[in-house]
Amino acid sequence: MKPPPFEYHAPDTVAEAVRRLGEGGKVLAGGQSLIPLLNMRLTAPRALVDVTGIEELRAVEVSSDTVRVGAAVRHRDLERHREAGEANPLLPQALGYVAHEVIRNRGTVVGSLAHADPAGELTAVLALCDGVVELARAGDGGEVVTRRVSASDFFLGPLEADIAPGELVTHAEFAALPATTGSAFVERARRHGDYALCGIAATVDAPDGEVAAARIATISVHPTPLVLDVGDAAAGRSLEPATAPEAWSAAGERVAAACEPEADLHAPAEYRRHLASVLTARALAQASAHARDRVPAAA
Ligand SMILES: Cc1cc2nc3c(=O)[nH]c(=O)nc-3n(C[C@H](O)[C@H](O)[C@H](O)COP(=O)(O)OP(=O)(O)OC[C@H]3O[C@@H](n4cnc5c(N)ncnc54)[C@H](O)[C@@H]3O)c2cc1C
């Protein structure tokens, strides 16, 4: 099918983009989710405001604390960004699971956060890494007004984020992971590149070679990314390869009990819940191994 008619704007600046959005319209980023919705006539915005040509939104800025990603940055750009991956290894670990390469070549990191699909890998990464998004809108005098929203407040429900009409998400910020923290992303999909039936992002913090904290975030088994601290059972254990398999299994059971998966044509809810348990244990074991590899480098 063809999309309904729309005006197309390609502003050069954030100020012009938010002015256009203030007149009514929708942000067009990579188009990998929006264009199918238009083609299926599930949405019919009066205008599309293409933000991918805005130079000030193309940067990935890496500091000791954060990886800050502009709204025009494609998945692939971040996946290949060496400094970003060193500052936060969970980013490349998760990005490799986002759809297929051709989709990652066009889809944007911020677009997938704004889309707020509970199956989107980056929603879990932002939530687990205490992320923040920055939004801009046109003020009454035409000035650009910005606000910042933490990941825990940004995701409101399936395909629903805290973005008001006329607002543009300009940046997403992911906290850098300390050198003593290991991370992992695991998921199960029916076919490579499909949305996951369940996915788990995990971090294990082990400053002295012993587990001090562990956290996970889910995709595809809860309306929004579910973030849980699950380190208690393993606290104080060493990072040796056999560390705490029973503690990680217990963590998996906690996650399975806390999540609220829904059945669909791909899998029953109970299967997704089972995956949440198994994949949590697996992700935590992988994150421990990753922490073990990183700790000598940190020492
Ligand atoms: C076959 C297929 C498989 C896929 N599999 C996966 C997968 O496994 N995991 C995954 O995470 N994604 C998957 N996707 C989605 C893909 O990652 C999209 O790129 C992503 O969801 C949206 O990013 P985009 O840049 O294409 O946004 P667009 O499609 O351009 O926009 C999506 C929505 O977000 C809004 N939006 C975009 N950017 C902004 C902004 N800066 N501010 C405010 N609103 C904004 C748009 O208005 C629109 O409503 C898949 C897509 C396809 C087609």
The ligand as an ORCA input file, in Angstrom:
! r2SCAN-3c Opt
* xyz 0 1
  C      11.772     -6.139      9.851
  C      12.100     -5.237     11.032
  C      12.649     -5.820     12.174
  C      12.952     -5.030     13.256
  N      13.495     -5.623     14.367
  C      13.841     -4.848     15.421
  C      14.446     -5.421     16.574
  O      14.706     -6.626     16.655
  N      14.751     -4.574     17.609
  C      14.490     -3.228     17.568
  O      14.786     -2.521     18.514
  N      13.923     -2.678     16.481
  C      13.601     -3.443     15.419
  N      13.031     -2.845     14.316
  C      12.740     -1.397     14.348
  C      13.948     -0.572     13.958
  O      14.957     -0.698     14.922
  C      13.563      0.902     13.834
  O      14.637      1.516     13.275
  C      13.247      1.648     15.133
  O      12.226      1.096     15.848
  C      12.764      3.069     14.866
  O      13.828      3.824     14.514
  P      13.737      4.766     13.261
  O      14.902      5.663     13.338
  O      13.579      3.931     12.035
  O      12.399      5.614     13.589
  P      11.170      5.978     12.665
  O      10.593      4.772     12.050
  O      11.524      7.099     11.757
  O      10.177      6.534     13.801
  C       9.546      5.670     14.705
  C       8.628      6.489     15.623
  O       9.406      7.264     16.548
  C       9.169      8.662     16.344
  N      10.476      9.312     16.451
  C      11.615      8.915     15.817
  N      12.633      9.704     16.180
  C      12.129     10.604     17.045
  C      12.706     11.695     17.764
  N      14.018     11.994     17.661
  N      11.896     12.425     18.579
  C      10.583     12.135     18.691
  N       9.988     11.110     18.037
  C      10.751     10.359     17.226
  C       8.547      8.791     14.963
  O       7.734      9.953     14.861
  C       7.742      7.496     14.874
  O       6.536      7.642     15.599
  C      12.710     -3.618     13.208
  C      12.171     -3.034     12.059
  C      11.875     -3.834     10.975
  C      11.310     -3.181      9.742
*
